[in-house]
Structure formats: structure tokens, C-alpha cells
Amino acid sequence: GENVEQHPSTLSVQEGDSAVIKCTYSDSASNYFPWYKQELGKGPQLIIDIRSNVGEKKDQRIAVTLNKTAKHFSLHITETQPEDSAVYFCAASGRYSTLTFGKGTMLLVSP
Amino acid sequence: DAGVIQSPRHEVTEMGQEVTLRCKPISGHNSLFWYRQTMMRGLELLIYFNNNVPIDDSGMPEDRFSAKMPNASFSTLKIQPSEPRDSAVYFCASTTTGYQGQPQHFGDGTRLSIL
């Protein structure tokens, strides 16, 4: 089955800095890669996603890049703000729209 | 629009008791997923349904766990008998199934504590 590795497990940045989270996947058949943000006491919320026919996607301060050959994808957050502090999960698709999740990255943005 | 609704939000019970978690998916979604989240193991897929039919329950940890989806708007996850190691946050998610992967929408979970 699919295996998703996510790094780093924790990331501390100063407000205004950029943050980068990286993931690798094992199944070359995976074609959809979402990113979720989870705040305390809440369920994961989709923040951005990318499909395998696209190399990069941007939404305001958030961008995702995909390298299909190397089987890795990354989340980039620019101009970080304290409200960006949360746990971020990457995922890769499987059959029947199933997702395999990485173990998560705890992002802490200090004012 | 209403999102995925889970109940109860918190459940505290003694070991050996039966626990039932409930989920109402987003209207129009035809796939439903149950996950368990712990610090040690992260987000684990327990079981998923497509058009109310269980497709893969290989993630269900033991026979003490069972799940049903009697109709398109309701699903339950039952643990009987419960054990302390079942303590975790249980999430339900729903989506539409397509040829390509689709975003899953999560509820806010049920925090389960077994004493």
C-alpha cells in the first residue's frame, strides 16, 4: 500500500518568515495530494491540494509543489502569521478516494 | 452548508462498556471514512464505505470494532467491549468518489476516553 513520509515533525519560525514542509510518497499511481491544517480540538481542514498533472499551485500565501519523478511534494507558507500555528498533514490518494496521511508537522509561529 | 456532523463530541466511559459514535456526512457525498487519531500512530483509516457498502475494513483493529451505514446520511462506529487502549479521537470524513482523488471533509471528531 501507499506510504507517506512527512518532515519535519516540528517547525518553529518567526512571524514573517517562510515555512516549508516536505512529503514523499511510494505509490506512483497516486494522483491527488491534499494538505490539511488541524487546529486544537478540530478536525483536519483542507487548505490546498494538487493533482498529478500540475507541478505547482498557489493560493495567496500558500503554495504546493509536486515532483512526480522523485515522488515528493511540498507545502510552502510565506509571510507566516501566529494564526498559521497548527498541525499540518500531507496526504496521497488511493482507490475509492482513500487518503494515506503523513504523521503531521507541528508549526509554531512566534510573534 | 452543513459540514460533517459527529456526535458525541466527548465520551468518557468505563472499560467493558459499549460505545457508539455517530456521523452524518455531507449531503450528496457517497463515500464515508472512519479514522482514529492518536499521538503514537497519527491518523489511521479504520473503514470506508462507498454508496453505503463497506469496501475495506482492514484497518479495524479488532472484532470489538464494528461500523454500519444503514443509509446515505448516517453511519455508526461501535466498540464493544471498550478497553482503555481505545482512547483516541475518532473522526468521520466524507467525499464524492471519482476517477481521480477527491478532497475529504472531516467532522470535528469524538474524543473518547475509556477509564
Interface residues (C-beta under 8 A of the other chain):
Chain A: S30 N31 Y32 P34 Y36 G41 K42 G43 P44 Q45 L46 D49 R51 F89 S93 G94 Y96 S97 T98 L99 T100 F101 G102 K103 G104
Chain B: V4 S31 F33 G42 L43 L45 Y48 N50 I55 D56 F91 A93 T95 T96 T97 G98 Q100 G101 Q102 P103 Q104 H105 F106 G107 D108 G109
